[in-house]
């Protein structure tokens, strides 16, 4: 028997995970940087520096443009060993493909000042599960899309040091599908499909960076600010399967409002040119996910009824560690590779199928080719998440819904560039 949950609590369960966690932070917004495991803050030598370290564009002469994206192929399963029906003791995520794009344009005025603009989507992805699996009451499908438009200014302070600043307009959308179990004692009991249709929100964020280069050594620092997105969206219950006499007792629609906090991201990295052909780079990140300690969600139903709840999340700050190598096979052909450790900020108590996040390791490999003013970069990444067991919000008694998530992802990126 499933615990009977209010409409508000159902949305809390899914939304609380949907908007947070490293699982929805995408850091692959330049394919050369992706091949170098994201250890790019101390290199920042192409237009994607707007994302990784805005100070880097001050070192790029002339006008440069680059565009591309990353195909993301997630895969996952959920083991439910206590579930009474063996057919659902292992459930697979449905196949999905995501493609967050990126675009950059930079121009240097003289030898000291540069301006650029970047467009990218650092928070996104989603999950999809079979519509009849046991945790359908938390979610069957989720998605987030967040687009940044990031104009940037950079200045050479001297021959070895540059500084960069940027401001971003942020536009974000959320979508959510689930099943609502409704019980009207001695009258009717059944499942009703429910959805949050494209909740939207906006915000403003900031970024700043420093880049120091001397001889074979370089060091960089990047900061991306925290920000809060205020969402408003329409909520629907599909009552077509509900008997007509019962339908007036079930609210069919409402408006959902909520706000989600996103963390500061601090990135420090170094690179060293061991030889004319061989470069090594390392970087570390610190994310202040502790800002996501709680949030409030409100629903105003079409009949005028309202519900409100403050939810405690208690996320922790987290770190990422990155290391990479680059070797020039030819003067115009670079081989790159790296490794990443990514610590999850999400407590196991709030882990669920909307975002089965876990600490992970990732491995990258890529190539960069230049021909005259043209360049192309390609990269591959494999992410392996730690197996992690969650109570799945305890929506079933006696631990029937507790399960272990097994997750991985493959990423394939490409960026085309041109120097004017």
Wavefront OBJ file of the C-alpha trace (Angstrom):
o trace
v 0.000 0.000 0.000
v 1.443 3.366 -0.997
v 1.331 6.225 1.450
v -1.310 8.739 0.359
v 0.431 12.048 -0.397
v -1.026 15.485 -1.022
v -0.675 17.099 -4.436
v 1.779 19.586 -2.943
v 3.989 16.939 -1.375
v 4.101 14.988 -4.645
v 5.529 18.014 -6.434
v 7.929 18.681 -3.574
v 9.388 15.205 -3.929
v 10.161 15.606 -7.608
v 11.035 19.297 -7.792
v 13.404 19.204 -4.834
v 15.833 17.025 -6.732
v 15.124 18.295 -10.220
v 16.742 21.687 -9.787
v 19.818 20.711 -7.827
v 22.860 18.510 -7.644
v 25.955 18.001 -9.743
v 23.914 15.655 -11.898
v 22.259 18.687 -13.526
v 25.389 20.874 -13.736
v 26.878 20.609 -17.220
v 30.489 21.823 -17.465
v 31.241 20.815 -21.058
v 30.904 24.098 -22.957
v 34.013 23.949 -25.106
v 35.305 20.752 -26.658
v 39.023 21.411 -26.175
v 38.276 22.055 -22.503
v 36.113 18.927 -22.350
v 38.952 16.793 -23.732
v 41.180 18.290 -21.023
v 38.713 17.125 -18.347
v 37.602 20.710 -17.761
v 41.046 21.631 -16.372
v 40.956 24.725 -18.557
v 40.848 27.625 -16.109
v 44.655 27.876 -16.157
v 44.816 27.578 -19.966
v 41.801 29.524 -21.328
v 43.316 29.914 -24.794
v 40.197 29.783 -26.982
v 36.831 31.635 -27.007
v 35.281 29.189 -24.520
v 37.331 31.112 -21.943
v 34.163 33.207 -21.590
v 32.758 30.253 -19.654
v 35.921 28.779 -18.099
v 37.900 31.957 -17.321
v 36.877 35.289 -18.889
v 40.359 36.742 -18.379
v 41.570 34.435 -21.142
v 39.936 36.355 -23.991
v 42.371 39.261 -23.421
v 45.107 36.986 -24.815
v 43.220 36.229 -28.060
v 44.171 38.644 -30.875
v 41.738 39.663 -33.589
v 38.210 38.312 -33.872
v 37.342 34.707 -33.110
v 34.159 32.719 -33.259
v 33.408 29.168 -32.166
v 30.271 27.070 -31.971
v 29.365 23.509 -31.139
v 27.710 21.296 -28.593
v 27.864 18.114 -26.585
v 25.755 15.017 -27.127
v 24.953 13.447 -23.750
v 23.752 9.836 -23.529
v 22.800 8.928 -19.930
v 22.034 5.383 -18.833
v 20.808 4.082 -15.520
v 18.891 1.477 -13.614
v 17.187 1.138 -10.251
v 17.321 -2.043 -8.180
v 14.284 -2.529 -5.919
v 15.064 -5.821 -4.146
v 12.138 -5.610 -1.700
v 9.499 -4.913 -4.318
v 6.966 -7.794 -4.346
v 6.670 -8.006 -8.146
v 9.931 -9.427 -9.599
v 9.216 -7.668 -12.907
v 9.980 -4.342 -11.198
v 12.920 -5.364 -9.048
v 15.197 -3.871 -11.708
v 13.964 -0.886 -13.697
v 15.880 0.816 -16.502
v 15.797 4.488 -17.389
v 14.368 5.195 -20.828
v 16.830 6.213 -23.532
v 17.365 9.955 -23.825
v 19.788 12.193 -25.706
v 20.614 15.772 -24.760
v 22.538 18.374 -26.744
v 23.497 21.522 -24.817
v 24.956 23.938 -27.399
v 27.582 26.633 -27.043
v 28.536 29.716 -29.046
v 31.283 32.284 -28.475
v 32.414 35.472 -30.203
v 35.459 37.470 -29.056
v 37.247 40.570 -30.339
v 40.359 42.298 -29.011
v 40.692 46.061 -29.369
v 44.390 46.826 -29.733
v 46.595 44.804 -27.405
v 44.948 45.289 -23.997
v 41.145 45.163 -24.074
v 38.844 42.412 -25.338
v 35.103 41.929 -25.459
v 33.129 38.762 -26.046
v 29.753 37.128 -25.699
v 28.940 33.516 -24.936
v 25.743 31.486 -25.093
v 25.621 28.141 -23.267
v 23.429 25.926 -21.078
v 25.210 24.909 -17.852
v 22.212 23.490 -15.974
v 20.033 20.946 -17.719
v 19.376 17.299 -18.564
v 16.545 15.167 -17.185
v 15.355 11.647 -16.442
v 12.685 9.364 -17.921
v 11.294 6.140 -16.432
v 8.567 3.665 -17.480
v 5.132 5.119 -16.775
v 4.100 2.094 -14.691
v 7.199 1.599 -12.535
v 6.809 1.641 -8.715
v 8.174 5.170 -8.172
v 5.880 6.777 -10.730
v 4.355 8.745 -7.849
v 7.611 10.712 -7.554
v 8.203 11.201 -11.272
v 8.037 9.517 -14.645
v 9.864 12.218 -16.593
v 11.736 15.383 -15.674
v 13.677 17.947 -17.655
v 15.477 21.211 -17.048
v 16.857 23.671 -19.580
v 18.836 26.729 -18.537
v 20.273 29.159 -21.076
v 22.940 31.765 -20.280
v 23.754 34.800 -22.442
v 27.080 36.054 -21.076
v 28.715 39.274 -22.383
v 32.285 39.599 -21.079
v 35.035 42.228 -20.847
v 38.722 41.423 -20.275
v 41.782 43.642 -19.788
v 45.529 42.969 -19.819
v 46.866 44.525 -16.605
v 50.451 43.891 -17.688
v 52.330 41.499 -19.955
v 51.691 38.572 -17.601
v 48.307 39.166 -15.977
v 44.768 39.675 -17.259
v 41.410 40.092 -15.592
v 37.910 39.470 -16.919
v 34.338 40.196 -15.868
v 30.954 39.111 -17.157
v 27.240 39.295 -16.489
v 24.713 36.665 -17.576
v 21.039 36.763 -18.363
v 19.636 33.390 -17.267
v 16.440 31.840 -18.629
v 15.326 28.481 -17.246
v 12.467 26.039 -17.815
v 11.277 23.014 -15.839
v 8.982 20.189 -16.925
v 7.718 17.324 -14.803
v 5.422 14.330 -15.325
v 4.285 11.912 -12.626
v 1.276 9.929 -11.433
v -0.914 11.125 -8.581
v -2.626 8.466 -6.442
v -5.977 9.802 -5.243
v -8.155 8.240 -2.559
v -11.656 9.465 -1.765
v -12.718 7.070 1.038
v -15.631 4.804 0.152
v -16.111 6.668 -3.131
v -13.182 6.243 -5.534
v -9.502 5.321 -5.609
v -7.219 5.565 -8.617
v -4.149 6.940 -10.344
v -4.286 10.241 -12.223
v -1.486 11.486 -14.533
v -0.142 14.857 -13.400
v 2.271 17.297 -14.974
v 4.014 20.610 -14.533
v 4.036 22.202 -17.970
v 7.066 24.344 -18.672
v 7.566 26.389 -15.544
v 9.811 29.310 -16.475
v 12.048 31.672 -14.563
v 14.781 34.235 -15.045
v 17.803 35.489 -13.130
v 21.009 37.493 -13.426
v 24.415 36.003 -12.622
v 28.002 37.232 -12.670
v 31.446 35.827 -13.390
v 35.037 37.002 -13.035
v 38.478 35.564 -13.639
v 42.237 36.082 -13.471
v 44.872 34.568 -15.746
v 48.626 34.714 -15.136
v 51.206 33.481 -17.647
v 54.984 33.492 -17.348
v 57.326 31.386 -19.442
v 55.998 27.799 -19.366
v 53.719 28.273 -16.363
v 50.191 29.643 -16.165
v 47.600 29.906 -13.409
v 43.953 30.863 -13.517
v 41.045 31.584 -11.226
v 37.360 31.707 -12.182
v 34.263 32.579 -10.192
v 30.678 32.070 -11.263
v 28.182 33.617 -8.892
v 25.281 32.062 -7.113
v 21.824 33.044 -8.342
v 18.186 32.294 -7.636
v 15.587 31.447 -10.272
v 11.951 32.197 -9.447
v 9.732 29.771 -11.375
v 6.056 29.998 -12.288
v 4.292 27.199 -14.137
v 0.957 25.538 -14.807
v 0.050 22.299 -13.056
v -2.474 19.863 -14.553
v -4.241 16.692 -13.429
v -5.560 14.619 -16.323
v -9.023 13.609 -15.107
v -10.169 11.845 -18.280
v -9.964 8.450 -16.536
v -11.811 9.675 -13.456
v -15.567 8.896 -13.349
v -17.588 11.985 -14.250
v -19.390 12.229 -10.853
v -16.001 12.298 -9.092
v -14.261 14.862 -11.283
v -15.633 17.974 -9.506
v -13.942 16.828 -6.287
v -10.483 16.727 -7.861
v -8.713 19.987 -8.801
v -7.770 19.833 -12.451
v -5.275 22.667 -12.656
v -3.320 25.222 -10.705
v -0.325 27.522 -10.725
v 2.942 26.449 -9.107
v 5.517 28.970 -7.881
v 8.867 28.188 -6.332
v 12.463 29.397 -6.206
v 15.696 27.453 -6.512
v 19.128 28.579 -5.428
v 22.216 27.754 -7.481
v 25.727 27.754 -6.016
v 28.832 29.853 -6.336
v 31.463 28.005 -8.369
v 35.120 28.704 -7.595
v 37.705 27.247 -9.970
v 41.492 27.342 -9.520
v 43.878 25.735 -11.989
v 47.446 25.537 -13.213
v 49.169 24.401 -16.374
v 52.798 23.786 -17.261
v 54.418 23.348 -20.673
v 56.831 20.516 -19.908
v 58.201 20.606 -23.445
v 57.156 22.204 -26.756
v 54.882 19.209 -27.344
v 53.751 18.250 -23.841
v 51.367 20.195 -21.557
v 49.996 19.175 -18.157
v 47.058 20.854 -16.390
v 45.273 20.461 -13.055
v 42.284 22.239 -11.532
v 40.023 22.120 -8.518
v 36.498 23.407 -8.030
v 34.512 24.305 -4.953
v 30.722 24.602 -5.218
v 28.680 26.197 -2.435
v 25.696 23.853 -2.673
v 25.045 24.558 1.009
v 22.967 27.533 -0.197
v 20.382 24.914 -1.142
v 19.348 24.307 2.454
v 15.611 24.813 1.971
v 13.028 26.274 -0.380
v 9.343 27.140 -0.479
v 6.758 25.842 -2.947
v 3.225 27.150 -3.465
v 0.221 25.892 -5.441
v -2.888 27.958 -6.162
v -5.634 25.660 -7.472
v -8.294 26.668 -9.979
v -10.947 26.495 -7.248
v -9.065 29.084 -5.164
v -7.565 26.647 -2.660
v -3.881 27.116 -1.842
v -1.120 24.969 -0.399
v 2.307 26.031 0.812
v 5.295 24.197 2.208
v 8.888 24.942 3.227
v 11.178 22.008 2.470
v 14.503 21.291 4.160
v 17.162 19.884 1.810
v 20.470 20.299 3.709
v 22.795 20.002 0.741
v 26.541 20.115 1.376
v 29.285 22.035 -0.375
v 31.201 19.854 -2.824
v 34.461 19.656 -4.751
v 35.645 18.525 -8.169
v 39.230 17.601 -9.028
v 40.543 17.615 -12.605
v 43.816 16.589 -14.251
v 44.736 16.512 -17.941
v 47.518 16.075 -20.485
v 48.000 17.410 -24.007
v 50.525 16.115 -26.538
v 51.154 17.624 -29.977
v 51.236 14.794 -32.493
v 51.938 17.448 -35.142
v 52.163 21.221 -35.003
v 48.464 21.399 -35.892
v 47.176 18.206 -34.241
v 46.792 17.835 -30.461
v 45.944 14.686 -28.503
v 44.235 15.361 -25.170
v 43.003 13.340 -22.227
v 42.118 13.646 -18.573
v 40.338 12.409 -15.473
v 37.739 13.961 -13.141
v 36.525 13.257 -9.620
v 33.115 14.820 -8.878
v 31.714 14.744 -5.339
v 27.934 14.806 -5.000
v 26.414 17.466 -2.723
v 23.139 15.575 -2.322
v 22.281 13.727 0.908
v 21.110 10.187 0.337
v 17.861 11.050 2.133
v 16.789 13.338 -0.735
v 18.010 11.170 -3.596
v 15.219 9.878 -5.840
v 14.467 9.035 -9.506
v 14.099 12.714 -10.447
v 17.850 13.052 -9.894
v 19.748 9.893 -8.910
v 22.960 11.803 -8.201
v 26.120 10.247 -6.780
v 29.832 10.904 -6.643
v 31.538 9.869 -9.849
v 34.727 9.606 -11.848
v 35.048 10.514 -15.514
v 37.649 9.926 -18.207
v 38.141 12.075 -21.300
v 39.908 11.762 -24.640
v 39.999 14.134 -27.597
v 41.736 15.684 -30.582
v 42.231 19.248 -31.759
v 43.066 20.095 -35.372
v 43.880 23.461 -36.957
v 44.169 24.345 -40.640
v 44.934 27.973 -41.359
v 42.250 30.046 -39.657
v 39.950 27.070 -39.112
v 39.905 24.705 -36.119
v 37.912 21.681 -35.046
v 37.934 19.919 -31.686
v 36.315 16.608 -30.795
v 36.116 14.867 -27.428
v 34.646 11.825 -25.701
v 33.853 11.436 -22.006
v 32.746 8.432 -19.972
v 31.221 9.032 -16.534
v 30.787 6.257 -13.991
v 28.667 7.034 -10.930
v 29.063 5.327 -7.582
v 26.267 2.850 -6.831
v 24.067 4.495 -4.225
v 21.126 3.234 -2.165
v 18.276 5.574 -1.279
v 15.036 5.265 0.711
v 13.361 7.127 -2.194
v 11.568 9.535 0.124
v 9.967 6.607 2.022
v 6.830 6.808 -0.104
v 6.148 3.120 0.610
v 6.019 1.493 4.060
v 8.503 -1.117 5.273
v 11.201 0.061 2.864
v 9.501 -1.416 -0.196
v 10.578 1.567 -2.305
v 14.200 1.640 -1.174
v 16.577 0.943 -4.013
v 20.067 1.190 -5.450
v 20.824 3.395 -8.444
v 23.432 2.442 -11.031
v 24.220 5.281 -13.420
v 26.657 6.103 -16.201
v 26.858 8.552 -19.078
v 28.705 8.967 -22.348
v 29.375 12.386 -23.869
v 30.531 13.322 -27.357
v 31.473 16.925 -28.085
v 32.453 18.929 -31.141
v 33.419 22.591 -31.580
v 34.224 24.439 -34.798
v 36.264 27.638 -34.675
v 37.424 30.394 -37.013
v 39.898 33.283 -36.641
v 39.232 36.436 -38.675
l 1 2 3 4 5 6 7 8 9 10 11 12 13 14 15 16 17 18 19 20 21 22 23 24 25 26 27 28 29 30 31 32 33 34 35 36 37 38 39 40 41 42 43 44 45 46 47 48 49 50 51 52 53 54 55 56 57 58 59 60 61 62 63 64 65 66 67 68 69 70 71 72 73 74 75 76 77 78 79 80 81 82 83 84 85 86 87 88 89 90 91 92 93 94 95 96 97 98 99 100 101 102 103 104 105 106 107 108 109 110 111 112 113 114 115 116 117 118 119 120 121 122 123 124 125 126 127 128 129 130 131 132 133 134 135 136 137 138 139 140 141 142 143 144 145 146 147 148 149 150 151 152 153 154 155 156 157 158 159 160 161 162 163 164 165 166 167 168 169 170 171 172 173 174 175 176 177 178 179 180 181 182 183 184 185 186 187 188 189 190 191 192 193 194 195 196 197 198 199 200 201 202 203 204 205 206 207 208 209 210 211 212 213 214 215 216 217 218 219 220 221 222 223 224 225 226 227 228 229 230 231 232 233 234 235 236 237 238 239 240 241 242 243 244 245 246 247 248 249 250 251 252 253 254 255 256 257 258 259 260 261 262 263 264 265 266 267 268 269 270 271 272 273 274 275 276 277 278 279 280 281 282 283 284 285 286 287 288 289 290 291 292 293 294 295 296 297 298 299 300 301 302 303 304 305 306 307 308 309 310 311 312 313 314 315 316 317 318 319 320 321 322 323 324 325 326 327 328 329 330 331 332 333 334 335 336 337 338 339 340 341 342 343 344 345 346 347 348 349 350 351 352 353 354 355 356 357 358 359 360 361 362 363 364 365 366 367 368 369 370 371 372 373 374 375 376 377 378 379 380 381 382 383 384 385 386 387 388 389 390 391 392 393 394 395 396 397 398 399 400 401 402 403 404 405 406 407 408 409 410 411 412 413 414 415 416 417 418 419 420
